[in-house]
Amino acid sequence: MLPQTLLKGKIFKDKLYSNKYLSGVWSTLGSENIAHIMANSGLDYILIDLEHGLGGFETVTKQVLSILSLDTAVMVRLPDHSESSIKRILDAGANAILVPQVNNIDQAQKILNYSLFAPEGRRGVAVGQIPASDFGYKPEEYFANANECLSIFMQIETLEGVKNLDGIIKSKIDGIFVGPNDLSSSMNLFRQYDNPDFINTFYEIRDKTLNSGKLFGSLPFDGQDLKTLFENGASLVPNGSDHMFLKTSSQTLIKKISDMA
């Protein structure tokens, strides 16, 4: 039997390729309690943000363990491309990774090497003790199945990445993800989402990715909301965050009381 982390990873990967609309939110505050509350609502996945969010490797482990018994998968956006970061996040039990700022095939291949066990890569092996292998209770099962149960998305956020997209797509990844803020910024069109140059670049990334048979994802933005993205082929569209939910609820309460005055 697979370790629980791999079982969840396999189910999540199957969902991604099923053409179903998946529910997912960002976990940015580093809290295992908030992660559990969100996941227990029935989300398909939470996306822990180590690039811009609070917390670190220890909080990833706590969040993974806090929802291990739930169906919700854990995806982690990496803080960087380092071997150490990737190793520790996967050892903690992440079911999928989202890699920011991938600009060329050399970067993509290094990330894959760090993420996959031999012979497909050269990920370091500590299966006798890590949370991902049920703390070493299922080391052989984890090593044998980890590669195929892991989902890997790479973010295209610069014009260099767009230029090298064909090569990146051909690597052993599952999908491509667009960060509209960074992409528009790199084009000197920050948040000008109706600019023809930006929207045509977005369409180019989306269409090349889907036509190659790979999965596509994006953050929603003006003109490309959750529904529009799903209807045009996206599989991974995280919508909302723990921070946003708390902020919005607080603002709603304040307005409600203010309107009573």
C-alpha positions in Angstrom: 0.0 0.0 0.0 1.2 3.5 -0.8 2.2 6.0 1.9 -0.7 8.4 2.5 1.2 11.3 0.9 1.6 9.3 -2.4 -2.0 8.1 -2.4 -3.1 11.7 -2.1 -0.6 12.7 -4.8 -1.9 10.1 -7.2 -5.5 11.0 -6.7 -4.7 14.7 -7.2 -2.7 14.0 -10.4 -5.6 11.9 -11.7 -8.0 14.8 -11.0 -5.8 17.3 -12.8 -5.9 15.1 -15.9 -9.6 14.4 -15.7 -10.8 17.7 -17.1 -12.8 18.3 -14.0 -13.0 21.8 -12.4 -10.9 21.7 -9.3 -11.2 23.9 -6.2 -8.0 25.3 -4.7 -6.8 28.2 -2.6 -3.5 29.7 -1.5 -2.2 29.1 2.0 0.0 32.2 2.7 -0.1 32.6 6.5 1.9 29.5 7.4 -0.8 28.2 9.8 -1.6 24.5 10.0 -4.8 25.3 11.8 -6.1 27.6 9.0 -4.9 25.1 6.4 -7.0 22.4 8.1 -10.1 24.6 8.4 -9.9 25.5 4.6 -9.2 21.9 3.6 -12.0 20.4 5.7 -14.5 22.4 3.6 -13.8 19.9 0.8 -11.2 21.7 -1.3 -9.3 19.6 -3.9 -6.0 21.3 -3.0 -4.3 24.0 -1.0 -1.3 25.8 -2.5 1.3 26.8 0.1 3.1 29.8 -1.0 6.8 29.8 0.0 7.8 32.4 -2.6 5.8 35.3 -1.1 3.9 33.8 1.8 4.8 33.5 5.5 6.3 30.4 7.0 9.0 28.0 5.9 9.9 24.3 5.6 8.7 23.5 9.2 5.3 25.1 8.5 5.0 23.0 5.3 5.4 19.8 7.3 2.9 21.0 9.9 0.3 21.8 7.2 0.9 18.5 5.4 0.4 16.5 8.6 -2.6 18.6 9.7 -4.6 17.6 6.6 -3.1 14.2 5.9 -6.3 12.4 6.8 -8.4 14.7 4.5 -8.8 14.3 0.7 -7.3 17.8 0.0 -3.9 17.6 -1.7 -0.9 19.9 -0.9 0.9 21.8 -3.6 3.8 24.0 -2.7 5.1 27.0 -4.6 8.9 26.8 -4.2 10.9 29.7 -2.7 13.6 29.2 -5.2 15.2 26.6 -7.5 17.7 25.2 -5.1 18.2 21.4 -4.6 17.9 21.9 -0.8 14.6 23.6 -1.0 13.1 21.1 -3.4 14.4 18.1 -1.4 13.0 19.4 1.9 9.6 20.3 0.5 9.2 16.9 -1.1 10.5 15.1 1.9 7.9 17.0 4.0 5.2 15.3 1.9 4.1 17.8 -0.8 2.0 16.2 -3.4 2.8 18.7 -6.1 5.2 21.6 -6.7 4.8 24.9 -8.5 8.1 26.4 -9.6 8.3 30.2 -10.1 10.4 32.1 -12.7 11.4 29.3 -15.0 13.1 30.9 -18.0 14.9 28.2 -20.0 15.3 24.5 -20.5 18.5 24.3 -18.4 16.6 25.6 -15.3 13.7 23.2 -16.0 16.0 20.2 -16.3 17.9 21.0 -13.1 14.5 21.3 -11.2 13.4 18.0 -12.6 16.7 16.4 -11.6 16.3 17.6 -8.0 12.6 16.5 -7.9 12.8 12.9 -9.3 14.5 9.9 -7.9 16.9 7.9 -10.2 16.9 6.9 -12.9 14.7 9.9 -14.0 16.5 12.4 -11.8 18.9 12.5 -8.9 16.8 13.5 -5.9 18.5 12.8 -2.6 17.2 9.7 -0.8 16.3 9.6 2.9 13.2 7.4 2.7 13.9 5.7 6.0 12.9 8.8 8.0 11.0 11.5 6.1 7.3 12.4 6.7 6.6 11.7 3.0 7.3 8.0 3.5 5.1 7.8 6.6 8.2 8.6 8.7 10.1 5.6 7.3 7.4 3.0 7.7 7.0 2.6 3.9 10.4 3.5 2.5 10.5 1.0 -0.5 6.9 1.9 -1.5 7.7 5.6 -1.4 10.9 5.3 -3.5 9.2 3.1 -6.1 6.2 5.4 -6.6 7.2 8.9 -5.7 8.1 10.0 -9.2 4.8 9.0 -10.8 2.7 10.4 -8.0 4.3 13.9 -8.1 2.8 16.7 -10.2 5.2 19.5 -11.4 4.1 22.8 -12.8 6.5 25.5 -14.0 5.6 29.2 -14.1 6.2 31.3 -17.1 6.6 34.9 -15.9 9.0 36.6 -18.3 9.5 37.1 -22.0 12.6 34.9 -21.8 10.4 32.1 -20.5 7.9 32.7 -23.4 10.8 32.6 -25.9 12.0 29.3 -24.5 8.5 27.8 -23.9 8.8 25.1 -26.6 11.8 23.6 -24.9 10.4 23.8 -21.4 7.1 22.1 -22.5 9.1 19.2 -23.9 10.6 18.4 -20.6 9.1 15.9 -18.1 6.7 18.3 -16.5 3.0 18.1 -16.0 2.0 21.7 -16.8 2.7 25.4 -17.3 1.3 28.1 -15.0 1.1 31.8 -15.8 1.7 34.5 -13.2 0.0 37.5 -14.8 1.5 40.1 -12.4 5.1 39.1 -13.1 4.5 38.5 -16.8 2.9 41.9 -17.4 5.6 43.5 -15.3 8.3 41.9 -17.4 6.6 43.4 -20.5 6.5 46.9 -18.9 2.7 46.5 -19.0 2.1 45.9 -15.3 -1.5 44.8 -14.8 -2.5 46.2 -18.2 -4.4 43.0 -18.8 -6.4 44.4 -21.7 -3.3 45.4 -23.6 -3.2 43.4 -26.9 0.5 42.6 -26.5 -0.1 41.1 -23.0 -3.3 39.2 -23.9 -1.7 37.8 -27.1 1.3 36.6 -25.1 -1.0 35.0 -22.6 -2.9 33.2 -25.3 0.3 32.1 -26.9 1.4 30.4 -23.6 -2.0 28.8 -23.0 -2.4 27.5 -26.6 1.1 26.1 -27.0 0.8 24.4 -23.6 -2.6 22.8 -24.3 -1.7 21.9 -27.9 1.4 20.0 -26.6 -0.8 17.9 -24.3 0.4 19.4 -21.1 -1.8 20.9 -18.4 -2.3 24.7 -18.1 -2.9 26.9 -15.1 -3.1 30.6 -14.2 -4.1 33.0 -11.6 -7.4 34.7 -12.5 -7.1 38.3 -13.6 -9.3 41.0 -15.3 -10.8 39.4 -18.4 -9.8 35.9 -17.4 -11.8 34.9 -14.3 -12.2 31.5 -12.8 -15.0 30.4 -15.1 -13.3 31.7 -18.3 -10.0 30.0 -17.5 -11.7 26.7 -16.8 -13.8 26.9 -19.9 -10.7 27.5 -22.0 -8.8 24.5 -20.8 -7.1 25.4 -17.5 -6.7 22.7 -14.9 -5.0 24.6 -12.1 -6.7 27.9 -11.1 -6.2 28.7 -7.4 -8.8 31.2 -6.4 -8.5 33.1 -3.1 -6.3 32.8 -0.1 -6.4 32.5 3.7 -5.3 36.1 3.9 -8.0 37.3 1.5 -10.8 35.4 3.3 -9.9 36.8 6.7 -9.4 40.3 5.3 -12.7 40.3 3.3 -14.7 38.8 6.2 -13.4 41.5 8.6 -14.1 44.3 6.1 -17.6 42.9 5.6 -18.3 42.9 9.3 -17.1 46.5 9.7 -19.3 47.7 6.8 -22.3 45.8 8.2 -21.9 47.5 11.6 -21.1 50.9 10.0 -24.3 50.7 7.9 -26.3 50.2 11.1 -25.1 53.5 12.5 
